[in-house]
Amino acid sequence: MRLEQLQAFLAIAETGSFQQAAKKCGVTQSTISRQIQALETDLGLDLFHRTGQAKLTLAGERLLPRARKICQEWQIAIQEITDLLAGKQPELCIAAIHSLCAYYLPPVLRQFCRDYPDVQLRVTSLGSDRALKVLKDGLVDLAIVMNNRLLTSSKEMVTEVLYEEPIEVLTAADHPLAKYERIPWSELIHYPQVVFKDGYGMQRLVQDSFESLEATLQAALEVNTLDAFRGVVRQGELIALLPHSALVEARQDPSLAVRPLASNPNGSFPDGSSLTRQVIMVTTQDRLQIPPIQHFWQLVQQKVPPQFVNGE
């Protein structure tokens, strides 16, 4: 059964004539006849009484409402795909790590809303691993996350490196580690930490760093917001390893201290120096063909890296 056969069937049912149906469909009468004959062969029953006027048989009457529904659904599907290619999708869903949402994405969001006022923009702040999971599940269109090559290596994924930033130490202003200009790892490993929950790339990065030093991470508390990190560390006992972009507000807080890390004594980090993380933008090949998603991708490329450089 083919769509054009159903369309021919509907045309005959509406006009009552093979000849008029051929004109309506823009084909010859013999083509219409062949399509109906093929359809009747597939179904095993005649659909029309071949008298002076083409009248529906019982089988034709049963098929009519179903054929109409099938052809209507096809037209709706064609229109939705046409709208998608024209940039008329109803919403664009983004998942991004907290620091991007707080500091670097607002100018991008503002410009996108100006350029596509009819597209509802939805932004969710998630950990990197969770953001990549919902992207793969089709729940978001684009993710901006800490790189995890295990989750971004599939062929359908398109990735763009945005920037690489250092991981720094957040402490209370009167914490013993605050006296260092660059905190040695040999001192850092002795203090309990507040860390991100499971599903956050930073939690995995910190854990892997301690394992590379053959040290035990004293994870005393798990949180998932930057406000919570600042609030807990401000109490004076716990410290936190956080990316540069997550420490913008902490640098303005006199009750907190932000210090860079000294070189890793084992030399196992990039360039044998201090710990860093790479932030990437990810979507799928098919999504990147859709104009609003492509435009958002380009806006991030244009605006996020320069803002990070200026923030240094």
Secondary structure as GFF3:
##gff-version 3
##sequence-region A 1 312
A	DSSP	alpha_helix	3	15	.	.	.	ID=ss1
A	DSSP	alpha_helix	18	25	.	.	.	ID=ss2
A	DSSP	alpha_helix	29	43	.	.	.	ID=ss3
A	DSSP	beta_strand	48	50	.	.	.	ID=ss4
A	DSSP	beta_strand	54	56	.	.	.	ID=ss5
A	DSSP	alpha_helix	58	85	.	.	.	ID=ss6
A	DSSP	beta_strand	91	96	.	.	.	ID=ss7
A	DSSP	alpha_helix	98	99	.	.	.	ID=ss8
A	DSSP	pi_helix	100	104	.	.	.	ID=ss9
A	DSSP	alpha_helix	106	115	.	.	.	ID=ss10
A	DSSP	beta_strand	120	125	.	.	.	ID=ss11
A	DSSP	alpha_helix	128	136	.	.	.	ID=ss12
A	DSSP	beta_strand	142	146	.	.	.	ID=ss13
A	DSSP	alpha_helix	149	152	.	.	.	ID=ss14
A	DSSP	beta_strand	157	172	.	.	.	ID=ss15
A	DSSP	three_ten_helix	176	179	.	.	.	ID=ss16
A	DSSP	alpha_helix	185	188	.	.	.	ID=ss17
A	DSSP	beta_strand	193	196	.	.	.	ID=ss18
A	DSSP	alpha_helix	201	212	.	.	.	ID=ss19
A	DSSP	beta_strand	219	223	.	.	.	ID=ss20
A	DSSP	alpha_helix	226	233	.	.	.	ID=ss21
A	DSSP	beta_strand	240	243	.	.	.	ID=ss22
A	DSSP	three_ten_helix	244	247	.	.	.	ID=ss23
A	DSSP	three_ten_helix	250	252	.	.	.	ID=ss24
A	DSSP	beta_strand	256	260	.	.	.	ID=ss25
A	DSSP	three_ten_helix	270	272	.	.	.	ID=ss26
A	DSSP	beta_strand	276	284	.	.	.	ID=ss27
A	DSSP	three_ten_helix	287	289	.	.	.	ID=ss28
A	DSSP	alpha_helix	291	311	.	.	.	ID=ss29
###
